Amino acid sequence: MDDLDKKLLALVLTTATVVIGLILEPSGGSPSLTRYVISDVGEFLIILVAALIGFQWAKSFSFRSGLGKALFFISLGLLAWGAGILAYFYYNIIMQIEVPYPSLADIGFLGIIPLAAYGLFWLLKSIKITFDKKTILKVTALPLVSFLFTYWLFIQTKLAEDVSLIEKILNVAYPMGDVVFLSLGFVILSLIRGGNLFKPIAIICAGFIIEAIADFSFSWTTATGTYYTGSFPDVLFALAFFTIGLGMYYTKHMAEIPAVPKKRDSK
């Protein structure tokens, strides 16, 4: 078992521990050190291992390549979220705040949006695309549908709330980040046409779509007063970051493709 396979094993075992632990943890929303550790620290460890896998392959492909840039910035975005979850853990344990919002943790949580989106942009550039009418329709229609759905379901109600300016900004920023991930994820999935890149790219995009769904679930449950650290949205976040890490792991098959030697000109 090589170093990368050890990282994958650690990713699988950590994710399984977090998901099963959160499902079986009996506190039911009451303050619980065990639940905070499983949810916050466990999620950070999933992110850390996934990011290490991404950085390893970014280095292997080289930062000058499109795929190398994609993996590097996606991994950097994961670490930004990881910094946010550590701050969240501080609020849970030291400050004894179940749902710290707004807080310093939001800096890390929001940091994933520009970094990972830039990585997904380079992932999109890694696909050979022919810009015919059908492709242009997909590239424009999918983001528009994602935005309209998000605005109708979340943004318009959040803007109407009587809260502080910073909270209003965050209430719009998070759903807009979800729009970015949903748009890029669905656009890339609709454009990819098989080949060696299909499996890793499809899994990475699926991970970001799950992340957006998890964030929608978080917004919904906080609005209804049913969210607590380690509840269903956090299970989805753990699965999302696991899926992204798994997709980056499978890019190893791209590195294993032997180079075709160039033919020498005959004299």
Phi, psi and omega in degrees: 000119181278179185298320181294319178294327176295320177296319178297317178299317178297322180295315181295312183294319180295315180296317179299318179297315181295311184296311180294320180298318181290326179291321185269343183299126194270000189294331177063033177101346175290150179308127185211118177299319180300315181295319179298318181293313181299313185286304187285305181292319179299316179296321178297319181294322175300313180298316182299312181295317179299318180294321178297321176298315180297315180296322181298317181280333174298318178293322181294318180281342184083143184292342181284341180275156179298317181292323177297316177297318181301310182294322181297310185286328174296316179296321178296320177297319177300318180293327175299315176297321179299321176297321178296320182289330175292320176296321178298320178298320177300315179296321179296315188273307187278311183276346180056045176250120185291316181231085181285108183201123354287159179201177177296337179299331182295335177299314178291317181298320179286335182298334181293333188296302181292324184291309181290326178297320177295322176296317178294328176299316179290331174295319177297320180291341179286344180268133177281112187246134171259117186275075172271184183297321181295319179294315179299321178298317179296315184295330180266322186286317184297313176298323180295315178298317179299317181294314182297319178298314182293319179297315182295320187273328189234308193294314185296325178287324179293323180293334182278349183287145179271082182229175180293163181299316181298323179290324176296319179298315179294322180297335177267322185297316182297310178298325178294324174298321177296322177300317180300312182292318178296316182297307181296319181298310182290323179297312181297316179298326181283339185261337185289141187236054178073201182086184185292335181277347188300309185299305181296320181293319180297320181291318178299314180297320177300322179298318180287329175293319176297321179299318179295319177297320178298319180291322174300318179296321178297314180298319182294314184287329175290324179294326181269358178075019182254357181281143167212157182302125180095005178279188189309316179302326180288330173297317178295320178299316179300316179293325179296311182290328173298315182296319177298315178298320179297318178298319179292327176300317185287354173292350179300331179295335176290323180287339183274353180288121182292142179289142178274120182295141178286140178283135179277143179293134179282144181264000000 
